[in-house]
Amino acid sequence: KAKGQTPQAVKETFKAKYPGENDPDWHIDDHGNFESNFKIDGISYRADFSPNGSWIETETSIDKKDLPKVIQDKIEANYSEYDITEVEKVEHHSKGMFYDVEFKQKGKNKDVEFNASGDIIN
């Protein structure tokens, strides 16, 4: 938890982006960014901010069945031998909206980022 150390600039950016949400749980991630965890309408979100208050990204977990069909088809065609460990819908400050699909593999899991058209962007 990082409640005491969350910079005012981070809190202000958060409030401007999510005006109805006033009590997120704050954590500092491995990159030194501030992570807020909160729920809107029962859906869990995680929003990341740099220490100077800039918004980086917001992500939420979704089911594989909620991925656009074009992405489901790509996964079926190219990654059918992998088990999926996590699927996230991500809004990113520079990449825009994309889907992050994590596949289980030995060692570190494989993250593949798809845009809404099904193109791989990472």
Order of alpha helices (4+ residues) and beta strands (2+ residues): alpha-beta-beta-beta-beta-alpha-beta-beta-beta
